[in-house]
Amino acid sequence: MSEKNVLGEELETCCLAPQTGFYRDGSCSTGAHDYGKHVVCTRVTKEFLDFTKAQGNDLTTPSPLADFPGLKPGDHWCVCVSRWKEALENDVAPPVVLAATHASTLEHVSLAELKKHAIDLI
């Protein structure tokens, strides 16, 4: 059975370059081992990258051992729903691709709030 997005449709790919998702399959799919719930497909901004780095999660520095190239503004990335919500509360939430954001996001953030930050996957 395929996973669903916040619109109730089949979950679309978020990004293959860089390869995103908890499973590094390009999708914001989730499972029992994804304790951080990397389910929100975003287009990261400088403000969000600075914010998350200040919170102790540096997404800009490459980590070759983890096959992580480091992110730059404009990259698409599956972020933890709790970090996105925290960024929202601090007015630095990055735009969201609804079609590629996992339905479980709705357990933490309303669809109305996500729609306020919605963009198309380009």
C-alpha positions as CSV (number, residue, x, y, z in Angstrom):
1,M,0.0,0.0,0.0
2,S,1.4,3.4,-1.0
3,E,1.8,6.2,1.6
4,K,-0.4,9.3,1.4
5,N,0.4,13.0,1.4
6,V,-1.4,15.7,3.4
7,L,-3.9,16.0,0.5
8,G,-4.9,12.3,0.7
9,E,-3.2,11.4,-2.5
10,E,-0.2,9.2,-3.2
11,L,3.0,10.7,-1.7
12,E,5.2,12.2,-4.3
13,T,9.0,12.4,-4.4
14,C,10.5,15.4,-2.6
15,C,14.0,15.4,-3.9
16,L,16.6,13.0,-5.5
17,A,19.5,15.5,-5.7
18,P,20.3,15.8,-2.9
19,Q,18.8,12.5,-1.9
20,T,16.4,13.2,0.9
21,G,14.1,11.4,3.3
22,F,14.8,9.3,6.4
23,Y,15.4,6.3,4.1
24,R,17.3,8.5,1.6
25,D,15.0,7.4,-1.2
26,G,13.9,10.9,-2.2
27,S,10.6,10.6,-0.3
28,C,9.3,11.9,3.0
29,S,8.0,8.5,3.8
30,T,8.2,7.3,7.4
31,G,8.3,4.3,9.6
32,A,8.8,2.9,13.0
33,H,12.5,3.8,13.1
34,D,12.0,7.4,12.0
35,Y,11.9,8.9,15.5
36,G,12.3,12.4,14.2
37,K,9.4,12.1,11.7
38,H,11.2,13.5,8.7
39,V,7.9,14.0,6.9
40,V,7.7,17.7,5.7
41,C,9.0,18.3,2.2
42,T,10.4,21.8,2.2
43,R,12.4,24.1,0.0
44,V,14.9,25.3,2.6
45,T,15.7,29.0,3.0
46,K,18.7,30.7,4.5
47,E,16.6,31.8,7.5
48,F,15.5,28.2,8.2
49,L,19.1,26.8,7.7
50,D,20.4,29.5,10.1
51,F,17.6,28.7,12.6
52,T,18.0,25.0,12.6
53,K,21.8,25.3,12.9
54,A,21.3,27.5,16.0
55,Q,19.1,24.7,17.4
56,G,22.0,22.3,17.0
57,N,21.2,20.7,13.7
58,D,23.6,22.0,11.0
59,L,22.2,21.1,7.6
60,T,24.7,23.2,5.7
61,T,27.9,21.4,6.5
62,P,28.7,18.4,4.3
63,S,29.1,15.0,6.0
64,P,30.9,12.7,3.6
65,L,30.6,9.7,5.9
66,A,26.8,10.0,5.9
67,D,26.8,10.8,2.2
68,F,25.3,14.2,3.0
69,P,26.4,17.1,0.7
70,G,25.1,19.9,2.9
71,L,22.2,22.0,2.0
72,K,22.0,25.4,0.4
73,P,18.9,27.7,0.1
74,G,16.6,26.4,-2.5
75,D,17.3,22.8,-2.0
76,H,14.3,20.5,-1.3
77,W,14.6,18.4,1.9
78,C,12.4,16.3,4.2
79,V,12.6,18.0,7.6
80,C,11.3,16.8,11.0
81,V,7.8,17.9,11.6
82,S,8.7,19.2,15.1
83,R,11.5,21.4,13.7
84,W,9.2,22.8,11.0
85,K,6.6,23.6,13.6
86,E,9.2,25.2,15.8
87,A,10.4,27.2,12.8
88,L,6.8,28.2,12.2
89,E,6.4,29.5,15.7
90,N,9.6,31.6,15.2
91,D,8.5,33.0,11.8
92,V,11.2,31.1,9.8
93,A,9.2,28.1,8.5
94,P,10.4,27.2,5.0
95,P,7.9,26.7,2.1
96,V,6.2,23.3,1.9
97,V,5.5,21.0,-1.0
98,L,2.1,19.5,0.0
99,A,2.1,16.7,-2.6
100,A,5.4,15.4,-1.2
101,T,4.6,16.0,2.5
102,H,3.5,12.8,4.4
103,A,0.0,12.6,5.8
104,S,1.3,12.1,9.3
105,T,2.3,15.7,9.4
106,L,-1.4,16.5,10.0
107,E,-1.0,14.9,13.5
108,H,1.1,18.0,14.4
109,V,0.2,20.8,12.0
110,S,-3.1,21.8,10.4
111,L,-3.6,21.6,6.7
112,A,-4.7,25.2,6.8
113,E,-1.3,26.2,8.2
114,L,0.6,24.1,5.7
115,K,-1.4,25.6,2.9
116,K,-0.3,29.1,4.0
117,H,3.3,28.0,3.2
118,A,2.6,25.8,0.2
119,I,4.6,25.9,-3.0
120,D,4.7,23.6,-6.0
121,L,7.6,21.2,-6.6
122,I,9.7,22.6,-9.3
